[in-house]
Amino acid sequence: MTTGQAEHEVSKGLAKRVAEALFGAEARVAAAWAAAAHRRLFKAQWALNPPPEWFDHSIDLYTQWLADRNPLWLERGVFGALALKGGDVLELACGDGFNARNFYSLRSGRVVACDFAPDGHRHRASEERGSER
């Protein structure tokens, strides 16, 4: 390796470290902001009347999980998915469809998720449209 090649490798390494530090800081700020926003959303949904008919599980992703690492809220999806062997699934009282989308759909041929409260489905559909952008 020539001196010029060695210097180029060092500068690439420095650029990588700077980029990782910058983007790491950005990710930490974004995570803190998202957690705070979801805590406020939870308070708005559940502390003010009327309470919602379904629960937005993204709140747990950004608050409950980060606060205490308690996996109980995930167990229904995990253990339910373990029983699946590729057939069709009907999930009743699915709320926002979190388990159907993130667990059952991965191990099923087809999933039909139903809930009497249409707001949960509208919420999930708007989140999915936002993630495709």
N, C-alpha and C positions, 0 to 999 in steps of 0.2 A: 504494500500500500504506500502510495506516495504521500508526501506532506500535505498536498492539496486535498487528496482524498480523505485523509485523517481529519483535517480541519472541517471538511464538508460533513463528515459523520458526526463530529462533535456539535456542529451547528444544528444538524437535524435533531440530535438528542436534546439540545437546549430548547429548540422550538417545540418539541413534543412535551417536555416538562412544563414549559410556560402554558401551552394550550391545555394540558391536563389540569394545571392549577387554576387557570381561568374558568374552564368549563366546570370543574369540580365546585368552585365557589358559586358559580351560577346555579348549579343543581341544588346545592344546600339552601340557597336563598329561595329558590322556587319551591322546594319541599316544605320549608317553613311557612311560606306564604300559603301554599295549598292546604296545609294542615290547619292553619288559622282560619282560612276561608271556609273549610268544611266544618270546623267547630261552630262558626257563626251560622252556617246553614242549618246545622242540627238544632241549635237553639231557636232559630226562626221557625223551623218546622214543628218542633215538639214543645216548645215553651209557650207558643201563642196558639190560641184556639182558632179554628178547630184543628185537632191533630190530624195528620195525614192518615190515609187508609193503608199505606204501604211504607216500607222503609227503604231509603236510598243507601244501598250497600257501599257505594263509593265513599260515604262518610266513614264507615269502618276502616276502609283501606287507608285513609289519610289521618284518622284520629285514633280510634280504638287500638288498631294494630301497632301503631307507633308508640302509643302510651304504655301498653302493658304486655304486648306480644302474646296475648291470650288468643289461642286459635279456636276457641269454642264456636265463634260465629261462622267459621269455615267448615266445621265438621259435617254439617248436613250435606253440603256440596261434595266434599271429599268422599265421605263414606257412601253417599248415594251413588256417586260415579263409580266407585269400586264394584258395585253390584251389577253394573251395566255391561252387556256383552255385544253391543252393536245393534240392538233392536230399536224399536220406536219407543219414545218416552212421552208421557203426558204428565206435566207438572201442574197441579192445581194449587191455587193460592200462591202464585209465583211472585207476587209483588212487582218489583222492577225487573224480574227475570235474570237476576245476577247468577243464581246457581244453574239455571238452564243454559245460559250463555257461556259461563266460564268453567263449568264442570261437566254437565250432562251432554252437551253438544260435542264434546271431545271424544266421547265413548259411545255415541249413539248414531243410528242411521238417520233419525229424524226426531226433532223435539217440538212438541206443541206445548207452549206455556200459557196458562190461562189465569186471569185474576178478575174479580168483579170490579175493581177500581181501575178505570182506564188511564188514570194519570201515571201510574207506574210504567205502563207500556209506552206512553208518549214520552216519558222521561228517558227511558232506555233508548228509544228510537232516535231521540234528539242527540243523545250522547254518541251513539254509533255514527250518525251522520257527521258529527263534529270530529270524530277520530279519523274519518276517511279523507279529510281535507288535507 
